């Protein structure tokens, strides 16, 4: 049945909200966009005149599409080259969604998105719908075709997994720039000691190159190991210049609410390193360099203002 203009408008009124949900569920902006487009195709094929509450219908369809995607993604990630990290979203990206509450901000942080990979698809769906969007358990149960008691149990397990991670410190843009400035000063000093002082003793550094850009297959663990790696990463050299050229610019910004270093070459984002800041220091560094996961960041970067770089070198 062909959609009327009004039917299309009803869907478009929900598109941005659906993308925000899908990104939190999948950790990938491109996959979120695909899931929303598939939801539109389901809407197009449905007898929409009989849909009393379009928002509920669309959320149910989208969530279940994402659950299927998460199940198949687990199998794909077993063959993924190296570590898998979510796709970063830079400050101001509408797919980050609402940030009115601490729960909403937390649910889209890079650290939490990484932790959510440990959850079952159902646990992740309940966590996202409840924590980020405050859906009541009754509605979550209807979306997932489970009981309210099962929804509550899944949320309890999901919260426990996420709580096992470290409590992060919320950062505004001005503070993020100061943190990144200090971090880059230490990272480019050529010495490990300044970096060790910024890191927690059990700090971890993870890189995702997707087999397309060099990245270590396993994480660096411990302040000294991470500092030694970073000293080498930020040391100028012919190999790095051959890889990125002489025009690499480093900017301080926020990505998923965390302080981040964005590396740009000729207007293209080639790396986003997020810093997980805790009261004890920088506990985690997650470096996304897989070009497939930086296309949206590059488009967003080109469309927004971003000030002056804090470093121009490699």
BALOBA-1460 file (C-alpha; in Angstrom, 3 decimals):
// residues 314
<rec num="1" residu="x" x="0.000" y="0.000" z="0.000"/>
<rec num="2" residu="x" x="1.442" y="3.376" z="-1.016"/>
<rec num="3" residu="x" x="2.134" y="5.806" z="1.804"/>
<rec num="4" residu="x" x="0.422" y="9.156" z="1.848"/>
<rec num="5" residu="x" x="2.336" y="12.359" z="2.463"/>
<rec num="6" residu="x" x="0.928" y="12.327" z="5.975"/>
<rec num="7" residu="x" x="2.178" y="8.750" z="6.541"/>
<rec num="8" residu="x" x="5.683" y="9.742" z="5.464"/>
<rec num="9" residu="x" x="5.588" y="12.790" z="7.711"/>
<rec num="10" residu="x" x="4.515" y="10.605" z="10.648"/>
<rec num="11" residu="x" x="7.602" y="8.463" z="10.105"/>
<rec num="12" residu="x" x="9.954" y="11.394" z="9.583"/>
<rec num="13" residu="x" x="8.772" y="12.891" z="12.865"/>
<rec num="14" residu="x" x="10.286" y="9.837" z="14.576"/>
<rec num="15" residu="x" x="13.401" y="9.367" z="12.437"/>
<rec num="16" residu="x" x="15.878" y="11.267" z="14.623"/>
<rec num="17" residu="x" x="14.647" y="9.534" z="17.791"/>
<rec num="18" residu="x" x="14.919" y="6.136" z="16.096"/>
<rec num="19" residu="x" x="18.483" y="6.885" z="14.984"/>
<rec num="20" residu="x" x="19.445" y="7.850" z="18.530"/>
<rec num="21" residu="x" x="18.042" y="4.573" z="19.897"/>
<rec num="22" residu="x" x="19.640" y="2.489" z="17.147"/>
<rec num="23" residu="x" x="23.078" y="4.035" z="17.659"/>
<rec num="24" residu="x" x="23.034" y="3.211" z="21.368"/>
<rec num="25" residu="x" x="21.898" y="-0.317" z="20.601"/>
<rec num="26" residu="x" x="24.425" y="-0.990" z="17.827"/>
<rec num="27" residu="x" x="27.392" y="1.273" z="18.572"/>
<rec num="28" residu="x" x="27.577" y="2.120" z="14.880"/>
<rec num="29" residu="x" x="26.138" y="5.198" z="13.181"/>
<rec num="30" residu="x" x="26.120" y="3.601" z="9.727"/>
<rec num="31" residu="x" x="24.351" y="0.477" z="11.013"/>
<rec num="32" residu="x" x="21.905" y="2.691" z="12.920"/>
<rec num="33" residu="x" x="21.026" y="4.539" z="9.729"/>
<rec num="34" residu="x" x="20.511" y="1.207" z="7.936"/>
<rec num="35" residu="x" x="18.257" y="-0.078" z="10.731"/>
<rec num="36" residu="x" x="16.115" y="3.072" z="10.579"/>
<rec num="37" residu="x" x="15.831" y="2.789" z="6.815"/>
<rec num="38" residu="x" x="14.729" y="-0.845" z="7.154"/>
<rec num="39" residu="x" x="12.162" y="0.312" z="9.722"/>
<rec num="40" residu="x" x="10.827" y="2.759" z="7.127"/>
<rec num="41" residu="x" x="10.491" y="-0.088" z="4.625"/>
<rec num="42" residu="x" x="8.483" y="-2.054" z="7.211"/>
<rec num="43" residu="x" x="6.331" y="1.046" z="7.778"/>
<rec num="44" residu="x" x="5.843" y="1.359" z="4.038"/>
<rec num="45" residu="x" x="4.667" y="-2.260" z="3.796"/>
<rec num="46" residu="x" x="2.341" y="-2.087" z="6.812"/>
<rec num="47" residu="x" x="-1.313" y="-1.088" z="6.974"/>
<rec num="48" residu="x" x="-0.363" y="2.123" z="8.751"/>
<rec num="49" residu="x" x="-3.945" y="3.335" z="8.958"/>
<rec num="50" residu="x" x="-4.481" y="0.656" z="11.594"/>
<rec num="51" residu="x" x="-1.432" y="1.731" z="13.662"/>
<rec num="52" residu="x" x="-2.847" y="3.638" z="16.618"/>
<rec num="53" residu="x" x="0.460" y="4.773" z="18.176"/>
<rec num="54" residu="x" x="3.135" y="5.122" z="15.454"/>
<rec num="55" residu="x" x="5.916" y="5.910" z="17.946"/>
<rec num="56" residu="x" x="5.356" y="2.629" z="19.827"/>
<rec num="57" residu="x" x="5.000" y="0.598" z="16.620"/>
<rec num="58" residu="x" x="8.170" y="2.051" z="15.088"/>
<rec num="59" residu="x" x="10.180" y="1.622" z="18.291"/>
<rec num="60" residu="x" x="9.173" y="-2.040" z="18.520"/>
<rec num="61" residu="x" x="10.103" y="-2.736" z="14.894"/>
<rec num="62" residu="x" x="13.418" y="-0.875" z="15.162"/>
<rec num="63" residu="x" x="14.419" y="-2.496" z="18.450"/>
<rec num="64" residu="x" x="13.780" y="-5.991" z="17.151"/>
<rec num="65" residu="x" x="15.717" y="-5.249" z="13.952"/>
<rec num="66" residu="x" x="18.613" y="-4.099" z="16.122"/>
<rec num="67" residu="x" x="18.373" y="-7.234" z="18.275"/>
<rec num="68" residu="x" x="18.726" y="-9.359" z="15.150"/>
<rec num="69" residu="x" x="21.633" y="-7.194" z="14.043"/>
<rec num="70" residu="x" x="23.368" y="-7.565" z="17.411"/>
<rec num="71" residu="x" x="23.048" y="-11.334" z="17.272"/>
<rec num="72" residu="x" x="24.654" y="-11.522" z="13.828"/>
<rec num="73" residu="x" x="27.228" y="-8.884" z="14.788"/>
<rec num="74" residu="x" x="28.559" y="-11.133" z="17.542"/>
<rec num="75" residu="x" x="29.459" y="-13.753" z="14.963"/>
<rec num="76" residu="x" x="31.056" y="-11.156" z="12.667"/>
<rec num="77" residu="x" x="33.149" y="-9.697" z="15.467"/>
<rec num="78" residu="x" x="34.694" y="-13.082" z="16.151"/>
<rec num="79" residu="x" x="36.487" y="-12.680" z="12.809"/>
<rec num="80" residu="x" x="37.090" y="-8.920" z="13.150"/>
<rec num="81" residu="x" x="40.754" y="-7.987" z="12.806"/>
<rec num="82" residu="x" x="42.016" y="-6.732" z="16.186"/>
<rec num="83" residu="x" x="39.928" y="-4.968" z="18.808"/>
<rec num="84" residu="x" x="36.407" y="-3.749" z="17.990"/>
<rec num="85" residu="x" x="35.400" y="-0.283" z="19.198"/>
<rec num="86" residu="x" x="32.179" y="1.697" z="18.644"/>
<rec num="87" residu="x" x="31.937" y="4.399" z="16.007"/>
<rec num="88" residu="x" x="32.665" y="7.764" z="17.685"/>
<rec num="89" residu="x" x="30.308" y="10.723" z="17.398"/>
<rec num="90" residu="x" x="31.747" y="14.221" z="17.743"/>
<rec num="91" residu="x" x="30.199" y="16.951" z="19.888"/>
<rec num="92" residu="x" x="26.994" y="18.312" z="18.404"/>
<rec num="93" residu="x" x="26.155" y="15.248" z="16.327"/>
<rec num="94" residu="x" x="22.340" y="14.859" z="16.523"/>
<rec num="95" residu="x" x="22.686" y="11.088" z="16.811"/>
<rec num="96" residu="x" x="24.057" y="11.589" z="20.321"/>
<rec num="97" residu="x" x="20.501" y="12.399" z="21.302"/>
<rec num="98" residu="x" x="19.215" y="13.907" z="24.544"/>
<rec num="99" residu="x" x="21.709" y="14.808" z="27.271"/>
<rec num="100" residu="x" x="19.359" y="16.211" z="29.902"/>
<rec num="101" residu="x" x="20.069" y="13.586" z="32.547"/>
<rec num="102" residu="x" x="23.187" y="11.860" z="33.827"/>
<rec num="103" residu="x" x="21.766" y="8.532" z="32.624"/>
<rec num="104" residu="x" x="21.320" y="9.841" z="29.096"/>
<rec num="105" residu="x" x="24.834" y="11.232" z="28.982"/>
<rec num="106" residu="x" x="26.296" y="8.073" z="30.478"/>
<rec num="107" residu="x" x="24.490" y="5.749" z="28.064"/>
<rec num="108" residu="x" x="26.227" y="7.266" z="25.036"/>
<rec num="109" residu="x" x="29.720" y="7.644" z="26.536"/>
<rec num="110" residu="x" x="32.397" y="5.713" z="24.700"/>
<rec num="111" residu="x" x="33.309" y="3.776" z="27.827"/>
<rec num="112" residu="x" x="29.720" y="2.629" z="28.413"/>
<rec num="113" residu="x" x="29.138" y="1.784" z="24.739"/>
<rec num="114" residu="x" x="32.215" y="-0.434" z="24.979"/>
<rec num="115" residu="x" x="30.916" y="-2.040" z="28.176"/>
<rec num="116" residu="x" x="27.538" y="-2.676" z="26.546"/>
<rec num="117" residu="x" x="29.297" y="-5.056" z="24.159"/>
<rec num="118" residu="x" x="29.515" y="-7.478" z="27.092"/>
<rec num="119" residu="x" x="25.739" y="-7.638" z="27.443"/>
<rec num="120" residu="x" x="23.352" y="-9.972" z="25.708"/>
<rec num="121" residu="x" x="21.242" y="-8.275" z="23.012"/>
<rec num="122" residu="x" x="18.179" y="-8.354" z="25.281"/>
<rec num="123" residu="x" x="20.096" y="-6.888" z="28.250"/>
<rec num="124" residu="x" x="21.428" y="-4.123" z="26.037"/>
<rec num="125" residu="x" x="17.987" y="-3.287" z="24.673"/>
<rec num="126" residu="x" x="16.427" y="-3.078" z="28.130"/>
<rec num="127" residu="x" x="19.315" y="-0.990" z="29.450"/>
<rec num="128" residu="x" x="19.148" y="1.503" z="26.584"/>
<rec num="129" residu="x" x="15.365" y="1.867" z="26.590"/>
<rec num="130" residu="x" x="15.171" y="2.243" z="30.357"/>
<rec num="131" residu="x" x="18.294" y="4.262" z="31.189"/>
<rec num="132" residu="x" x="18.508" y="6.541" z="28.158"/>
<rec num="133" residu="x" x="14.822" y="6.955" z="27.297"/>
<rec num="134" residu="x" x="13.038" y="6.167" z="30.562"/>
<rec num="135" residu="x" x="10.644" y="3.673" z="29.013"/>
<rec num="136" residu="x" x="8.549" y="1.963" z="31.707"/>
<rec num="137" residu="x" x="9.035" y="-1.783" z="32.062"/>
<rec num="138" residu="x" x="5.504" y="-2.353" z="30.812"/>
<rec num="139" residu="x" x="6.342" y="-0.781" z="27.440"/>
<rec num="140" residu="x" x="9.757" y="-2.464" z="27.256"/>
<rec num="141" residu="x" x="8.061" y="-5.811" z="27.874"/>
<rec num="142" residu="x" x="5.658" y="-5.143" z="24.996"/>
<rec num="143" residu="x" x="8.503" y="-4.119" z="22.676"/>
<rec num="144" residu="x" x="10.568" y="-7.242" z="23.433"/>
<rec num="145" residu="x" x="7.636" y="-9.647" z="23.904"/>
<rec num="146" residu="x" x="8.697" y="-10.549" z="27.428"/>
<rec num="147" residu="x" x="7.159" y="-10.135" z="30.881"/>
<rec num="148" residu="x" x="7.672" y="-7.052" z="33.033"/>
<rec num="149" residu="x" x="9.479" y="-9.242" z="35.581"/>
<rec num="150" residu="x" x="11.887" y="-10.428" z="32.887"/>
<rec num="151" residu="x" x="12.510" y="-6.835" z="31.819"/>
<rec num="152" residu="x" x="13.345" y="-5.854" z="35.396"/>
<rec num="153" residu="x" x="15.690" y="-8.815" z="35.749"/>
<rec num="154" residu="x" x="17.475" y="-8.003" z="32.500"/>
<rec num="155" residu="x" x="17.928" y="-4.387" z="33.632"/>
<rec num="156" residu="x" x="19.341" y="-5.528" z="36.976"/>
<rec num="157" residu="x" x="21.934" y="-7.718" z="35.236"/>
<rec num="158" residu="x" x="22.806" y="-5.006" z="32.707"/>
<rec num="159" residu="x" x="23.275" y="-2.357" z="35.398"/>
<rec num="160" residu="x" x="25.582" y="-4.684" z="37.312"/>
<rec num="161" residu="x" x="27.806" y="-5.223" z="34.265"/>
<rec num="162" residu="x" x="27.961" y="-1.489" z="33.554"/>
<rec num="163" residu="x" x="28.534" y="-0.613" z="37.220"/>
<rec num="164" residu="x" x="31.535" y="-2.959" z="37.219"/>
<rec num="165" residu="x" x="33.171" y="-0.379" z="34.957"/>
<rec num="166" residu="x" x="34.784" y="2.718" z="36.351"/>
<rec num="167" residu="x" x="32.771" y="5.817" z="37.271"/>
<rec num="168" residu="x" x="33.601" y="8.560" z="34.774"/>
<rec num="169" residu="x" x="33.849" y="12.277" z="35.364"/>
<rec num="170" residu="x" x="31.538" y="14.502" z="33.329"/>
<rec num="171" residu="x" x="33.455" y="17.084" z="31.326"/>
<rec num="172" residu="x" x="32.395" y="20.265" z="29.531"/>
<rec num="173" residu="x" x="34.085" y="21.505" z="26.365"/>
<rec num="174" residu="x" x="36.383" y="23.973" z="28.126"/>
<rec num="175" residu="x" x="37.568" y="21.322" z="30.583"/>
<rec num="176" residu="x" x="37.974" y="18.827" z="27.738"/>
<rec num="177" residu="x" x="40.312" y="21.194" z="25.918"/>
<rec num="178" residu="x" x="42.429" y="21.684" z="29.059"/>
<rec num="179" residu="x" x="42.643" y="17.927" z="29.593"/>
<rec num="180" residu="x" x="43.570" y="17.258" z="25.962"/>
<rec num="181" residu="x" x="46.145" y="20.090" z="26.006"/>
<rec num="182" residu="x" x="47.773" y="18.600" z="29.091"/>
<rec num="183" residu="x" x="47.628" y="15.105" z="27.653"/>
<rec num="184" residu="x" x="49.190" y="16.123" z="24.321"/>
<rec num="185" residu="x" x="51.917" y="18.099" z="26.079"/>
<rec num="186" residu="x" x="52.827" y="14.954" z="28.009"/>
<rec num="187" residu="x" x="52.438" y="12.641" z="25.004"/>
<rec num="188" residu="x" x="54.713" y="14.764" z="22.792"/>
<rec num="189" residu="x" x="57.333" y="15.419" z="25.486"/>
<rec num="190" residu="x" x="59.320" y="12.333" z="24.484"/>
<rec num="191" residu="x" x="59.248" y="11.057" z="28.079"/>
<rec num="192" residu="x" x="57.040" y="8.515" z="29.820"/>
<rec num="193" residu="x" x="57.020" y="10.142" z="33.280"/>
<rec num="194" residu="x" x="54.580" y="12.989" z="32.469"/>
<rec num="195" residu="x" x="52.183" y="10.485" z="30.936"/>
<rec num="196" residu="x" x="52.397" y="8.076" z="33.855"/>
<rec num="197" residu="x" x="51.413" y="10.922" z="36.179"/>
<rec num="198" residu="x" x="48.227" y="11.531" z="34.150"/>
<rec num="199" residu="x" x="47.212" y="7.867" z="34.019"/>
<rec num="200" residu="x" x="45.699" y="5.571" z="36.622"/>
<rec num="201" residu="x" x="47.855" y="2.602" z="37.548"/>
<rec num="202" residu="x" x="45.510" y="0.204" z="35.759"/>
<rec num="203" residu="x" x="44.989" y="2.380" z="32.672"/>
<rec num="204" residu="x" x="44.145" y="0.627" z="29.401"/>
<rec num="205" residu="x" x="44.699" y="1.708" z="25.795"/>
<rec num="206" residu="x" x="42.740" y="0.071" z="22.952"/>
<rec num="207" residu="x" x="42.982" y="0.750" z="19.224"/>
<rec num="208" residu="x" x="40.642" y="-0.237" z="16.391"/>
<rec num="209" residu="x" x="42.128" y="-0.279" z="12.900"/>
<rec num="210" residu="x" x="39.739" y="-2.857" z="11.484"/>
<rec num="211" residu="x" x="42.631" y="-4.446" z="9.600"/>
<rec num="212" residu="x" x="42.840" y="-1.340" z="7.406"/>
<rec num="213" residu="x" x="45.108" y="0.846" z="9.538"/>
<rec num="214" residu="x" x="47.873" y="-0.514" z="11.802"/>
<rec num="215" residu="x" x="46.608" y="-1.049" z="15.355"/>
<rec num="216" residu="x" x="47.771" y="-3.470" z="18.029"/>
<rec num="217" residu="x" x="45.621" y="-6.593" z="18.245"/>
<rec num="218" residu="x" x="45.569" y="-6.508" z="22.057"/>
<rec num="219" residu="x" x="45.145" y="-3.701" z="24.558"/>
<rec num="220" residu="x" x="48.026" y="-2.098" z="26.430"/>
<rec num="221" residu="x" x="47.470" y="-2.468" z="30.161"/>
<rec num="222" residu="x" x="49.037" y="-0.584" z="33.067"/>
<rec num="223" residu="x" x="50.251" y="3.012" z="33.290"/>
<rec num="224" residu="x" x="53.843" y="2.308" z="32.238"/>
<rec num="225" residu="x" x="52.875" y="0.127" z="29.253"/>
<rec num="226" residu="x" x="50.303" y="2.680" z="28.063"/>
<rec num="227" residu="x" x="52.710" y="5.598" z="28.548"/>
<rec num="228" residu="x" x="55.467" y="3.803" z="26.629"/>
<rec num="229" residu="x" x="53.073" y="3.095" z="23.768"/>
<rec num="230" residu="x" x="51.841" y="6.693" z="23.663"/>
<rec num="231" residu="x" x="55.371" y="8.088" z="23.711"/>
<rec num="232" residu="x" x="56.100" y="6.071" z="20.579"/>
<rec num="233" residu="x" x="52.758" y="6.870" z="18.972"/>
<rec num="234" residu="x" x="53.275" y="10.615" z="19.241"/>
<rec num="235" residu="x" x="56.982" y="10.582" z="18.381"/>
<rec num="236" residu="x" x="57.585" y="12.246" z="14.986"/>
<rec num="237" residu="x" x="59.085" y="10.017" z="12.351"/>
<rec num="238" residu="x" x="59.357" y="9.301" z="8.638"/>
<rec num="239" residu="x" x="56.945" y="6.361" z="8.838"/>
<rec num="240" residu="x" x="54.210" y="8.517" z="10.351"/>
<rec num="241" residu="x" x="54.778" y="11.308" z="7.862"/>
<rec num="242" residu="x" x="54.573" y="8.760" z="5.044"/>
<rec num="243" residu="x" x="51.267" y="7.532" z="6.461"/>
<rec num="244" residu="x" x="49.560" y="10.849" z="7.187"/>
<rec num="245" residu="x" x="51.683" y="13.430" z="5.381"/>
<rec num="246" residu="x" x="53.048" y="16.638" z="6.868"/>
<rec num="247" residu="x" x="49.703" y="18.314" z="7.480"/>
<rec num="248" residu="x" x="48.262" y="16.299" z="10.373"/>
<rec num="249" residu="x" x="46.352" y="18.577" z="12.739"/>
<rec num="250" residu="x" x="45.281" y="17.596" z="16.253"/>
<rec num="251" residu="x" x="42.196" y="19.159" z="17.808"/>
<rec num="252" residu="x" x="40.753" y="19.041" z="21.300"/>
<rec num="253" residu="x" x="37.040" y="18.337" z="21.432"/>
<rec num="254" residu="x" x="34.415" y="16.001" z="22.881"/>
<rec num="255" residu="x" x="33.429" y="12.656" z="21.404"/>
<rec num="256" residu="x" x="30.500" y="10.846" z="22.997"/>
<rec num="257" residu="x" x="30.793" y="13.273" z="25.889"/>
<rec num="258" residu="x" x="34.441" y="12.364" z="26.601"/>
<rec num="259" residu="x" x="37.528" y="14.527" z="26.014"/>
<rec num="260" residu="x" x="38.989" y="13.537" z="22.668"/>
<rec num="261" residu="x" x="41.915" y="14.134" z="20.353"/>
<rec num="262" residu="x" x="40.760" y="14.390" z="16.743"/>
<rec num="263" residu="x" x="43.454" y="13.987" z="14.082"/>
<rec num="264" residu="x" x="42.624" y="15.619" z="10.754"/>
<rec num="265" residu="x" x="44.527" y="15.458" z="7.463"/>
<rec num="266" residu="x" x="43.356" y="17.616" z="4.544"/>
<rec num="267" residu="x" x="39.898" y="17.945" z="6.110"/>
<rec num="268" residu="x" x="39.527" y="14.197" z="6.679"/>
<rec num="269" residu="x" x="39.288" y="12.751" z="10.190"/>
<rec num="270" residu="x" x="41.813" y="9.907" z="10.359"/>
<rec num="271" residu="x" x="41.673" y="9.237" z="14.092"/>
<rec num="272" residu="x" x="39.600" y="9.916" z="17.199"/>
<rec num="273" residu="x" x="41.157" y="9.103" z="20.575"/>
<rec num="274" residu="x" x="38.763" y="9.388" z="23.507"/>
<rec num="275" residu="x" x="40.045" y="9.804" z="27.057"/>
<rec num="276" residu="x" x="38.109" y="8.159" z="29.875"/>
<rec num="277" residu="x" x="38.628" y="10.581" z="32.751"/>
<rec num="278" residu="x" x="38.033" y="9.512" z="36.353"/>
<rec num="279" residu="x" x="38.775" y="11.293" z="39.646"/>
<rec num="280" residu="x" x="41.997" y="9.257" z="39.833"/>
<rec num="281" residu="x" x="43.226" y="10.165" z="36.342"/>
<rec num="282" residu="x" x="42.893" y="8.956" z="32.760"/>
<rec num="283" residu="x" x="41.775" y="5.339" z="33.032"/>
<rec num="284" residu="x" x="41.151" y="4.470" z="29.412"/>
<rec num="285" residu="x" x="42.214" y="5.562" z="25.951"/>
<rec num="286" residu="x" x="40.254" y="4.303" z="22.961"/>
<rec num="287" residu="x" x="41.696" y="5.117" z="19.576"/>
<rec num="288" residu="x" x="39.416" y="4.716" z="16.567"/>
<rec num="289" residu="x" x="41.397" y="4.737" z="13.305"/>
<rec num="290" residu="x" x="39.296" y="2.394" z="11.170"/>
<rec num="291" residu="x" x="38.387" y="4.656" z="8.207"/>
<rec num="292" residu="x" x="35.011" y="2.955" z="7.800"/>
<rec num="293" residu="x" x="34.050" y="4.188" z="11.286"/>
<rec num="294" residu="x" x="35.205" y="7.757" z="10.712"/>
<rec num="295" residu="x" x="33.139" y="8.721" z="7.661"/>
<rec num="296" residu="x" x="30.347" y="10.318" z="9.706"/>
<rec num="297" residu="x" x="32.899" y="12.102" z="11.896"/>
<rec num="298" residu="x" x="34.521" y="13.539" z="8.762"/>
<rec num="299" residu="x" x="31.162" y="14.764" z="7.410"/>
<rec num="300" residu="x" x="30.280" y="16.298" z="10.770"/>
<rec num="301" residu="x" x="33.716" y="17.902" z="11.042"/>
<rec num="302" residu="x" x="33.371" y="19.521" z="7.628"/>
<rec num="303" residu="x" x="29.928" y="20.904" z="8.482"/>
<rec num="304" residu="x" x="30.777" y="22.479" z="11.855"/>
<rec num="305" residu="x" x="33.208" y="24.956" z="13.364"/>
<rec num="306" residu="x" x="36.065" y="23.483" z="15.339"/>
<rec num="307" residu="x" x="38.518" y="26.235" z="16.246"/>
<rec num="308" residu="x" x="42.279" y="26.050" z="15.950"/>
<rec num="309" residu="x" x="44.339" y="22.858" z="16.229"/>
<rec num="310" residu="x" x="46.267" y="22.324" z="19.447"/>
<rec num="311" residu="x" x="49.110" y="20.575" z="17.582"/>
<rec num="312" residu="x" x="50.196" y="20.483" z="13.924"/>
<rec num="313" residu="x" x="52.744" y="17.710" z="13.612"/>
<rec num="314" residu="x" x="53.676" y="14.063" z="13.434"/>
